Every structure is written in C-alpha cells, then in structure tokens.
Amino acid sequence: MSNLGTVEKAYHESVMTHFENKTNATFSERIEALIHEFLSTDRITSELNNDELNKIFSQVSIPEEGLEESDYLQGMTEHVIGHTINTGSPYFIGHMTTLLPSFMRPISKLIATMNQNVVKVETSKSLTFYEKQALAMLHKAVYNQNDDYYKTVLSDHSSPLGLITSGGTLANIAALQCARNHSLAPFADIEQEGFFAALNKAGFTQSVVIGSSLAHYSIEKSMGLLGLGKQNLLSIPVDKNQKIDLMALRETLVNCANQRIHVSAIVGVAGSTECGSFDPLSEMADLAEEFGVYFHVDAAWGGPLVFSDQHRNLLSGVERADSVTIDGHKQLYLPMGIGIVLFKNHETGRLITNEANYIIRAASPDLGRMGVEGSRPANVCYLQAALCLIGKKGYAHLLDNSIKTAHQMASDIQSSLDFELLNEPQANIFLYRFIPEAYRGLTQYSVDDNQEIDRYNIQLQELQLSRGATFVSRTLFKIDSEQSVVGLRVVIANPLTTVMHCRAVLEDQRNIVRSLESSQA
Ligand SMILES: *Cc1c(COP(=O)(O)O)cnc(C)c1O
C-alpha cells in the first residue's frame, strides 16, 4: 500500500473497516434500536401512499464514496422502515405473511455471518447433511416411512427426499418438472431431448395437467416455464365447499384417455390461497392410481397440519401423493424465502438432477445437483431451529389455535347483520363481505345488487389499508357458475391474534363505512 497517495490511503482504510473482524458496535446498536421500534407498534403502516413513496425513491445515482453509517441509517429510518407493512401485527389478518418466532432474528445473524452456500459440500460441509436431515424429518412427518428407509436413503446421495427452495412457486415448479419427466421417462430423456421429442416418441400430440379452478397461479406459471403450456392446465370446477368436483375430474381423465391426451399430473390443493379450501386428497389419489397419473399436492399453506391430531384429517391422502409442496415461510413460521418440496419416492428427485464437473460432481452429496436453483443460503438453519424449538406439539398448538380463532370470527360474522360470510372456514382462511344497509335481509341479490355491494367492499378495503390500523385482503369469489363477487379475505396465522383482535378489525370496518357514508351524504 506504500505507493498509494494520502487520499487513496484514507479511502482504502475507510473501505477496509467494513471488512474488519469485529462488528461495529454503534452500527449494531442502532439496528437493534430500529428493530425495537419496528416491533413496538401494532399499527399496520404509515399513511404515505405509493405515489409519495415512488417520489422518495427516484434518485438513481450510486454514491461515489460510501456514506457515513449514520447518514445511511438516518435514510433507512426516515424513508424505509416506518413505511413498511407490519406483517406481525395481530390486526394484520389478511395475508399469509405473519409474525415470526423471536429466535429467527439471532439465527438470521448467524446465517449471514457464516455465509455458507449449500449448493455444494465444499462451501457448506455440515449444513449439507443438516439440510438432508431436515428434509427427512419433514418427509417422515408426511409419509411416515420406517427408520431403516431413512437410514438407507440418507446414505445414498444419488436421490433426494426433497428440496429446500426459495418458495412455494419454486417447489411447485420442481414437482411439475418431476411429473413431466416421470411418465415420459421410459421413452426419452426429456431434460436432454426436450419435451416435444419425448411426447412424440411416446406417441402423444398433447399433454395436460389437471387441477381445480382454485389451483395457485404458480401451477400455471410452471406450465409456461416447463414448456407444458399454460393452456394445457385443465381447470376443473369446484363444488359448493370449494373442493374439486370429483365427477368432473373423472370425466376429464376418461376423456383424455379416449382422445390419447397425455396427462402429466393431477394437482390437488391443500389450503387454497383464495379461500382456504382443501381438496379431497384420498379420492384424488384413487383416481391418480386408477389412471396411472402422477399426483402432486400443493400444500404450501396447509402442509403443517400434519402436526395437528385435531385437523390432520384435512390432509388425509397426502401420504399417497408423489410429491408435496409445503411453504416454510407460511405456517412453519420461517422467514420469507423458504419453500419445500418432498418426494414420496426418493427416485423421483433423480429425474431433475444436473451435474457439472467443476462444481457438482456425480454421486457427491452436493445438494446443488437437484433442482433449478444454484447458490443457496443455509436457510435450513431456520427450519431446523423451528422444528427443534417448537416441536410437533408446538406446531399443533399454534395451528389448532388459529383455526379456532378463524371459526370464532366466522361465527361472529354469521350472526351479525351487516356482514355476510361467503364461505365457511375449513381451517383458518375464509371470505366475507360487508352488506350495505339497503341490501340487508334480502335472500337473493341481483347482478346489479352484487356490483353495488362489490363497490362498497373495494372502497372499504382500500380505505382500511390506507388508514393503517387493521387489515384484511380482498379477492374475487365465485358464488355460482356465472357470478363472482368481491370477498374480504381473512387469514388467521399470527399466534397473538385473538378473537378480540378480530372483533376490533370488524369494528374498524364499521367505522370506516360510517365515515364513507357520511362523506358521501
Ligand atoms: C403461497 C402459495 C404458493 C406459492 O408460494 P410462494 O412461496 O409465494 O412462491 C403456491 N401454492 C399455494 C397453495 C400457496 O398458498
């Protein structure tokens, strides 16, 4: 460094402070203070709107020289943190993102400090095996094979019991990739030759995936990505309980067989995103078996119910699925960015392996051999922490409680005059709507009535978010084969949300409606 000028030298020193082995105490303390402040309110958000935020963040030059830490932190405090969404508030009951266990915060520090890359053993060592173990634990919770099975599979590195991904979407993509490859494997190596060639060799001209109209949009997205084609997702109507219509499913399978249309997979949803319904998985598994089709269950939301003696019946049949998606960042209470796919048969995962000489060696335990993702963080530490510290009974308790709270809120709504329950909660998600005074007590609504009621509910939901005290989300809900109406969507997952908070949310909505009506009067 002797040949550096004084200015360069000073700059060198200032940059290098960021890489010193000791943590900057002041910086850490100020971050701790920000965390404390973030956690100290129940409010959902500030009143700044999107246009105002857009303006604040319109400066696009990267600083030439690093800012003083205090200036950087000041900007974060002023412009960012106070205008985020308080997903951990007990009054935030409209989305699947919620409060995390407090131990996740120090664990995240540990993960960032170790900066492991679980793509391969050479950059993660113990964590590769820690991840395999965590996947086996979840596999056992869903598929309940015997201990010898797990011992054998864990020591055979050629086939995975599942993958940890960055979310449910990536998990569903991996599952459908397996499904696509699975049935055409006797005819061609799809990954090598492509889907079109494989389909041709097998003597088909079309291939479809079949799911209910409530399948998550990531299924459709996967179809596009995997070359299966979005238009080849056959959408089966749901019955009055929002479960896939089994007669229609059978009919579609028969039609496909008669017309020599290849079926890549049947997809069941266990906890639909829109309204929380659970498909009849056992009956779907029967049909999949009868027609020899791959069966995937998207249990991104409802998967953790395997831990609950009281509600596991909603998942009955899941153990017969060829693959199951479970989101870590939903009801496993892990930080954002963690999905999981499990394969009933470990051989299934072999259908999506990749190798590269310099990095991912064949027959190595490297996790990066499977799936589309490359470098990945050691998110398994969050998963292991939660499984170890919360345990099966802890999860059962959390889930049973939120389901109970959802049912209580639904029954409050049902017995009220101003709100209408749109669907009974099967677990902890349901829809309802506000009914303006002029429409109360009617047994049926015309299309015009529904449009007017929709308008009310949209306004109500938007104003509720901008006021920032409480929150539910909204969606469109099919009430019959022709009509959809706006539904207010409740998702109960925060362990701190009690029926009192739910009542406060409804009360807040009543107040908002009153203010809307008086401003329009
Ligand atoms: C959330 C969800 C997904 C997608 O998961 P991401 O983690 O958002 O990628 C897929 N299916 C269902 C049923 C979901 O609830």
The ligand as a Tripos MOL2 file, in Angstrom:
@<TRIPOS>MOLECULE
LIG
   15    15     1     0     0
SMALL
NO_CHARGES

@<TRIPOS>ATOM
      1 C1        -48.2720  -19.3650   -1.2900 C.3       1 LIG1
      2 C2        -48.6940  -20.4580   -2.1660 C.ar      1 LIG1
      3 C3        -47.9220  -20.8440   -3.2640 C.ar      1 LIG1
      4 C4        -46.7250  -20.0810   -3.7590 C.3       1 LIG1
      5 O1        -45.7660  -19.9480   -2.8520 O.3       1 LIG1
      6 P1        -44.6920  -18.7620   -2.8460 P.3       1 LIG1
      7 O2        -43.9880  -19.0990   -1.6080 O.co2     1 LIG1
      8 O3        -45.4620  -17.4940   -2.8180 O.co2     1 LIG1
      9 O4        -43.8620  -18.8950   -4.0660 O.co2     1 LIG1
     10 C5        -48.3390  -21.9370   -4.0050 C.ar      1 LIG1
     11 N1        -49.4480  -22.5920   -3.6820 N.ar      1 LIG1
     12 C6        -50.2390  -22.2410   -2.6450 C.ar      1 LIG1
     13 C7        -51.4740  -23.0300   -2.3490 C.3       1 LIG1
     14 C8        -49.8770  -21.1590   -1.8530 C.ar      1 LIG1
     15 O5        -50.6560  -20.8140   -0.8140 O.3       1 LIG1
@<TRIPOS>BOND
     1     1     2 1
     2     2     3 ar
     3     2    14 ar
     4     3     4 1
     5     3    10 ar
     6     4     5 1
     7     5     6 1
     8     6     7 2
     9     6     8 1
    10     6     9 1
    11    10    11 ar
    12    11    12 ar
    13    12    13 1
    14    12    14 ar
    15    14    15 1
@<TRIPOS>SUBSTRUCTURE
     1 LIG1         1 GROUP 0 **** ****
